Every structure is written in C-alpha cells, then in structure tokens.
Amino acid sequence: MNTNANTDVYDKVVDRAAMLRYYEARVNSKVAGIIDDHEVKSLKLFETATNQKKLQEALEKQSLAAFREIHNVTKRSLLDLFSDQASYAYQNIESVMGKIWRTQRPERRLAEEVVLERPLYNDATLSAGWAGVSVAERKRLEAVIRRGLAEGQSIPELAAEVRKGNVHTITRQQSFRHRPITQSIRPTKTP
C-alpha cells in the first residue's frame, strides 16, 4: 500500500501515544505494587505491636519508607520519560531540519529541573505531592487509632477497623487520581 507523508506522521503519532500508555500502565503497576506491599506490612504491624505508641511509631516509619520508595520510582520513571520524549523530539527535528539547521539535545539537568523542581500538578512538585499523600494517610491511620482507643478497642480490634476502613483505599485513589501521569507533564515557559 502506498503511503504519503501525512500517513507516516499519523502512524508515528499513534505509535508514540500507544507507547506512552504502555509506559503509564507500567508506572501505575509499580506504584500499585508498592502500595499493596505497604498495606500488608502496615497491617502486620498491628499483629506485633505491644502498645499504641510503638504501633504509631512503626506505622509512621513504614509509611515514610513506602512513600520514599514511590517517590524514587516515579522520579526515575519521569526522568526517563522526559529523556525519551526529548530524544524523540530531537530525532524528529533533526531528520526534517538537519540539513539546514543543527539542533542540540537537551541536557539531563533540564529534565531534572522540569521533573523535580517545577510543579507537575496542582502547583506541587513531585516530592511535595507524594509527601501530601503520605501525610494524609498517616492522619487517617491516627484518626482510626484514636477513635478506637477512645472506644476501648484492643490493638487486634484496631487492626480490624483499619482493614475494613478506607485508609489504604483512599491512599490508592489519591495516588492514581491524577491519571494519566504522562499528561501531568506540561510545558512551562522559561525565563
């Protein structure tokens, strides 16, 4: 079948969009796996806790570790995505304009500036966004524990309340409410 330039461009755009969706699904899967593991580890802490103070300290430590891991995974993924997108754009410009105008590949520090220093969504940087989700989860857990203790519940009863409650379900929803992640990277004006 004969193709023209428009068909070739369209095919490349469709192929690129499919690859971005694949990328998004992989990142979401990694984050979901970390959250699932975090939920299991958090619930196990109830089984081994001897008192409320130690339980809350252990839960906070577990939460901080999980969200640090999520931040690191998404940071690496977004830096890789930025580099890939910049390379793709560079190659396209170079193939069309290479004979009359030389382009330069963006440096890695530009990717780090866009991904790590500038707001990605809702005027929050990547680290501030994950920190917000982490703090919100810890507050929900603390509220369940305080309410349970005020009602005279034991630690195993508190664990049951956390299991049937929405603490980790809400965390999961907050983590993925900004889908697709690839659309949260928006161009910004440089001074």
C-alpha positions in Angstrom: 0.0 0.0 0.0 1.3 3.4 -0.9 1.6 5.9 1.9 2.2 9.6 2.0 3.9 11.9 4.5 0.7 12.6 6.4 0.1 8.8 6.8 3.6 8.3 8.1 3.3 11.2 10.6 -0.1 9.9 11.8 1.3 6.4 12.2 4.2 7.7 14.3 1.9 9.8 16.5 -0.4 6.8 17.1 2.6 4.5 17.8 4.0 7.1 20.2 0.7 7.5 22.0 0.4 3.7 22.4 3.9 3.6 23.9 3.1 6.4 26.4 0.0 4.5 27.5 2.2 1.4 28.0 4.7 3.5 30.0 1.9 4.9 32.1 0.5 1.4 32.8 3.9 0.2 33.9 4.5 3.1 36.3 1.0 2.7 37.7 1.6 -1.0 38.2 4.8 -0.4 40.1 3.2 2.2 42.3 0.2 -0.1 43.0 2.5 -2.9 43.9 4.4 -0.7 46.4 1.0 0.4 47.9 -0.2 -3.2 48.2 3.0 -4.2 49.9 2.8 -1.2 52.2 -0.8 -2.1 53.2 0.3 -5.7 54.0 3.3 -4.5 56.1 1.2 -1.9 57.9 -1.5 -4.4 58.9 1.2 -6.8 60.1 2.5 -4.1 62.4 -0.8 -4.4 64.3 -0.1 -8.1 65.0 3.3 -7.4 66.5 2.6 -4.2 68.4 2.7 -4.2 72.1 1.3 -0.7 72.8 -0.2 2.2 71.0 2.9 4.4 71.0 5.1 1.7 69.4 2.4 0.9 66.9 2.1 4.5 65.8 5.9 4.9 65.5 6.2 1.7 63.5 3.3 2.8 61.2 4.9 6.2 60.6 8.3 4.5 59.8 6.6 2.1 57.4 4.6 4.9 55.7 7.7 7.1 55.2 9.7 4.2 53.7 6.8 3.2 51.3 6.3 6.8 50.1 10.1 7.3 49.8 10.1 4.3 47.5 7.1 5.5 45.5 8.8 8.9 45.1 12.0 7.3 43.9 10.2 5.0 41.4 8.2 7.9 39.9 11.1 10.2 39.9 13.3 7.8 37.9 10.4 7.0 35.6 9.6 10.6 34.9 13.2 11.4 34.3 13.4 8.5 31.8 10.2 9.6 30.2 11.5 13.2 29.8 14.7 12.0 28.3 12.9 9.6 25.9 10.5 12.4 24.8 13.3 14.9 24.3 15.3 12.3 22.3 12.2 11.6 20.2 11.6 15.3 19.5 15.3 15.8 18.7 15.4 13.0 16.2 12.2 14.2 14.5 13.5 17.8 14.2 17.0 16.6 13.1 15.5 14.3 10.4 13.5 17.2 9.0 15.7 20.2 9.6 19.2 18.6 9.9 20.5 19.7 6.5 19.7 23.4 7.1 19.7 23.8 10.9 21.5 21.8 13.6 19.6 21.1 16.8 21.0 20.2 20.2 19.9 17.6 22.6 18.6 18.9 25.9 20.9 18.2 28.8 20.0 16.0 31.7 19.8 18.9 34.1 16.8 20.3 32.1 14.9 17.0 32.7 15.8 17.2 36.4 14.6 20.8 36.6 11.3 20.1 34.9 10.6 16.8 36.8 12.0 17.7 40.2 11.8 21.5 40.7 8.8 22.7 38.8 5.2 21.9 39.8 3.8 18.9 37.9 0.2 19.0 39.1 -1.8 21.4 41.3 1.2 23.6 41.9 3.0 20.8 43.7 6.4 19.3 42.9 6.7 15.5 42.7 8.1 15.3 46.2 5.5 17.6 47.7 2.7 15.6 46.0 3.9 12.3 47.4 4.6 13.9 50.8 1.0 15.1 50.9 -0.4 11.7 50.1 1.8 10.2 52.9 0.7 12.8 55.5 -2.9 12.3 54.6 -2.6 8.5 55.1 -0.9 8.9 58.4 -3.6 11.3 59.6 -6.3 8.8 58.6 -4.5 6.0 60.4 -4.0 8.1 63.5 -7.7 9.0 63.5 -8.8 5.4 63.3 -6.4 4.5 66.2 -7.5 7.4 68.4 -11.2 6.7 67.8 -10.6 3.0 68.5 -8.7 3.7 71.7 -11.4 6.2 72.9 -13.9 3.4 72.4 -11.7 1.0 74.4 -10.7 -1.2 71.4 -7.7 -3.5 71.6 -4.9 -3.5 69.1 -6.4 -6.5 67.2 -9.7 -4.7 67.1 -7.9 -1.6 65.7 -6.4 -3.7 63.0 -9.9 -4.9 62.0 -11.0 -1.3 61.9 -8.1 -0.4 59.6 -8.8 -3.4 57.4 -12.5 -2.6 56.9 -11.9 1.1 56.7 -10.8 3.2 53.8 -7.3 4.2 54.9 -5.4 2.4 52.2 -8.2 2.5 49.6 -8.1 6.3 49.8 -4.3 6.3 49.5 -4.6 4.2 46.4 -7.2 6.5 44.9 -5.1 9.6 45.7 -2.1 8.0 44.1 -3.9 7.5 40.9 -6.4 10.3 40.7 -4.1 12.4 38.5 -4.1 9.9 35.6 -2.7 9.8 33.1 0.7 10.6 34.6 2.0 11.5 31.2 -0.5 14.3 30.9 0.7 15.9 34.2 3.9 17.0 32.5 3.1 20.2 30.9 5.4 22.6 29.1 6.4 25.6 31.1 7.8 28.9 29.9 11.5 29.5 30.6 12.5 33.0 31.6 
